[in-house]
């Protein structure tokens, strides 16, 4: 029976898409992927996985709840941030006004809101139609991006993979980039498939 790896995916990313990218890059594991909602961390804990991972908003949820994760859990964060908005001065680059524009559009035309976010993040694919998961969870996720903060010390327990061309993260922010247990920087944007492939080579065996 393959080892289970529990993941929380990013905002507006269809979990099945993310799981397919994981299975292609890391076929030696059973990957369980949860959308980033209010129950995500509880579901990760219930999976009792020795390795957990988060992508984008998923990594923020893991880091913000890191005290709930067992001390021996290996934690991997792809395109992570400890606060999303630029005004928090914690490595995020997105102005609150840009996030507010997405929030406003989500309530009226959710498909257009997702396309706006994908362009902002530099994602190479189009959002899925219909919506990748429940609208109420998408709304919850934007609120989390706006308000959630993780303690910088949480990064000391996690491995990070960061694209140096990621438009959502300032990888030159020393307070953010120097805090990790280990960090891999690659020539990439925010797109998850490239980041997954850059995880440490011993995980790909």
N, C-alpha and C positions, 0 to 999 in steps of 0.2 A: 504494500500500500504506500503510494507516494506521500511524502511529507506535505502537510497542508500549510499554505502561506495565505494569510488573511490580509486583504487590502481594502482601503477606502479610496475610491476614485475621485476625480476632480469635478468641479461644478459643471453641470450640463454635459458631462461625458457619459455616454451610454455604458453601463457596466459590462455588457457583453462585448463591446468593442475593445474595452480596456483589457478584459480577460483574454481575448483572442491575441492581443499583442503580447501579453505575459506568457501565454502558452507557446507562442512562436519562439520567444527569446529564452524562456526558462522552462523547457518541457519536462524537467525532472521533478516538478512539484505539482500538487493539486492546488489550483488557485481559486480562492473564494473572494469575490469582489462585491463590496457593498457601496451603494450610492451614498454621498455625503449628506446625511440627514441627522435628525436628533437622536436616532437609534443606532447610528453607525458604530460608535465606540462600544456600546453594549454588545452588538453583534460580533465585533472583532473579538471581544473578551470571551464570548460564548463559544467561538470557534476553537479556543484553546490552542492556538498556533504558536510554535516556538519562534517563528519569524512573522513580523507584520510589516506592512508597507502602506504608505500614503502618497498620493499624487496631488499636488497643488492644494486645494482646499482640504483634501483628505489628509495631507501631511500636517496641516494646521490643526485639524481635529485630534490627530494623534499626539502632537506636541502639547496642545492645551490640556489634554487629559492624561499626560504621561505618568502621573502619580498613580493612576489606576492600573497601569501595565505592570505585570510581574517583572522583578528586577533582572531576570535572566532572559527576557525577551529581546531578540534582535530586531531593531527598528530601522527601516529604510525609508527615506523621504526623497521623492522625486519632485523637482521644481518647487522646493518648499519655501514658505515664508512664515515668520512668527507673528506678523501683522500684515494685512493686505494693503491698506491704504498708505499713501505717501506721507500723509500728515502724522502718522504714528512714528515716523523716523526709525523704523525697525527693518529696513531692507525692502519693503514694498514700494512700488513705483506708481501705483494707480491713484490718481486724485480722487477724493471723495465725490467730487462732482461727476466724474465719469461713472463711478459705481451707481450713483443716484440716477443717472440717465438710464442705465440698464434696468434698475429697479422699477422706474416709472414705465418703461416700455414693456417690461415683463407682465405687468398687470393688464396691459391693453392688447399688445400683440406679442405674445411670448416667443413665437418663431423668430421674429425680427430681433428681439432682445438677445436671443442665443447667437444669432449671426453677428450682432454687434460685439458680443463678448469674444467670439471666435476670432474676429478681426483684431480686436484689442490684444488678444493673447498670441496672435500669430500662428494659430492652429491651421494646419494645411488641409483639413477636411471640412466638410459641411456638417452642421448639426443633423442629427437623425430626425426624421419625421415618421410618426408623430413624436412628441417630446420624449427625451431619453428616459425620463422617470417623472413622477408625479409633480404637478405644478406647485403644490403646497411645499414640497421638499425643495424645489428650485427657489421658491421665495424664502424658505428657511435658510438656505445656503447663502443667499445674498446678504441676509441679515448677519449671519455668522462672519462673512467676509468683512462686513462693515465694523463689527463690534468685538470680535474675538481676538484676544492677545494670548500668546504663549510666553512663558518665561524664557529668556535667552538661555538659562541654565539647562533647559530641557534638551537643547541641541547636543549637549555633551553625552547623551545616551544614544544618539542616532547617527546613522550614516546618511550622507546627503549626496545626491547627484544633481548638479546644477549646470544649466546651459549658459554660457557666457553671453549669448545673444538673446537671452530670455527678456522680453519686454516688460514682464511683470515683476522682476526681481533685480535689485541692484547688487550684483555679486561683488562689487568693490567695497561695499559697506563692511568695514572690518568688524564692527560689533556683531554683525550677522554672520559673515563668512568664516570668522575665526572661532566660532563657538562650537563647531561640530566635533563629534567623536572622530569622524573622518569625512573628508569631502572630496568628491571627484568633480572636476570642472571639465566640461567638454565644449566643443564648438557646435552648439545647438541652441535652439529656441525653447519654447515652452512645450513643444509637442512631445507626447509621452513615449512614443515608440523608440525614438533615438535614446532617450534617457534610460529606458528599461534595458536596452542593449549595452549600456555603459556600466551597469552594475558590476561589482567585482567578479573577475573571471572565474573564481572558484565556485561561484553560484551557478554558473552555466554548465557545469559538468553533469 
